[in-house]
Amino acid sequence: MGEGLHVDAAKARKLLREILVSGTLTFSGHAKKEMVKDNLTTQDVVNVLRAGVVEPSEFEQGSWRHRVKTNAICVVVVLVSEREAVVVTNWRIRR
């Protein structure tokens, strides 16, 4: 996956919206397992990426990762390029 793009939260939000329209969004094996565990669908994750709050990136496990949150779900994504993103993990936020 490489390092991914290191961009600020506003740029990440813009790129994610563009990727959802005309780019490539993929899911890591871990993300798929976590989706099953928390009963999340790909549409749930896409909705979070489309409308959630993008936090500043963090360099973790060799790549720049962006957390995108709603009140109920958190999605962590790596921007591989301006045309591609990979969901690396996701979870329901327990209250």
C-alpha positions as CSV (number, residue, x, y, z in Angstrom):
1,M,0.0,0.0,0.0
2,G,3.0,2.3,0.5
3,E,2.9,5.5,2.6
4,G,-0.2,7.0,1.1
5,L,-0.8,10.7,0.7
6,H,0.0,13.0,3.5
7,V,-2.6,15.8,3.1
8,D,-4.6,17.9,5.6
9,A,-8.1,17.0,6.7
10,A,-9.8,19.4,4.2
11,K,-7.9,18.0,1.3
12,A,-8.5,14.4,2.4
13,R,-12.3,15.1,2.6
14,K,-12.2,16.6,-0.9
15,L,-10.2,13.6,-2.3
16,L,-12.5,11.1,-0.6
17,R,-15.6,12.6,-2.2
18,E,-13.9,12.6,-5.6
19,I,-12.8,9.0,-5.1
20,L,-16.3,7.9,-4.1
21,V,-17.7,9.4,-7.4
22,S,-15.1,8.4,-9.9
23,G,-12.1,6.7,-8.2
24,T,-11.4,3.3,-6.6
25,L,-12.3,2.4,-3.1
26,T,-11.1,-1.0,-1.8
27,F,-11.3,-2.7,1.6
28,S,-8.5,-4.5,3.3
29,G,-9.1,-8.0,4.6
30,H,-9.0,-6.7,8.2
31,A,-11.6,-4.0,7.3
32,K,-13.9,-6.7,5.9
33,K,-13.6,-8.8,9.0
34,E,-14.4,-5.8,11.2
35,M,-17.4,-4.9,9.1
36,V,-18.8,-8.4,9.7
37,K,-18.0,-8.2,13.4
38,D,-19.9,-4.9,13.8
39,N,-22.6,-5.7,11.3
40,L,-21.6,-2.9,8.9
41,T,-22.3,-2.8,5.2
42,T,-20.1,-1.3,2.5
43,Q,-22.9,1.3,2.1
44,D,-22.5,2.2,5.8
45,V,-18.8,2.8,5.3
46,V,-19.3,4.8,2.1
47,N,-21.9,7.0,3.9
48,V,-19.3,7.7,6.7
49,L,-16.7,8.6,4.1
50,R,-19.1,10.8,2.3
51,A,-20.5,12.7,5.3
52,G,-18.3,12.1,8.3
53,V,-15.8,14.4,9.9
54,V,-12.2,13.8,8.6
55,E,-9.6,14.1,11.3
56,P,-5.9,15.1,10.8
57,S,-3.8,12.2,9.3
58,E,-1.6,10.0,11.5
59,F,1.4,8.1,10.4
60,E,0.8,4.5,11.6
61,Q,2.1,1.1,10.5
62,G,4.0,2.6,7.6
63,S,1.2,4.7,6.1
64,W,-0.7,8.0,6.5
65,R,-4.1,7.2,7.8
66,H,-7.2,9.3,8.1
67,R,-10.0,8.7,10.6
68,V,-13.4,9.6,9.3
69,K,-16.2,9.7,12.0
70,T,-19.9,10.1,12.5
71,N,-21.6,9.7,15.8
72,A,-22.0,6.0,15.3
73,I,-19.1,4.7,13.1
74,C,-15.4,5.4,12.6
75,V,-13.6,4.5,9.4
76,V,-9.8,4.6,8.9
77,V,-8.7,5.1,5.3
78,V,-5.4,5.4,3.4
79,L,-5.3,7.6,0.4
80,V,-3.1,5.6,-2.0
81,S,-3.3,8.3,-4.6
82,E,-5.7,11.1,-5.7
83,R,-7.8,8.4,-7.4
84,E,-7.6,5.5,-4.9
85,A,-8.4,4.9,-1.2
86,V,-8.2,1.8,0.9
87,V,-10.4,1.3,4.0
88,V,-8.0,-0.3,6.5
89,T,-10.4,-0.7,9.5
90,N,-13.7,0.5,10.8
91,W,-15.9,0.1,13.9
92,R,-19.1,1.1,15.6
93,I,-18.6,3.7,18.3
94,R,-19.9,2.3,21.5
95,R,-21.5,4.7,23.9
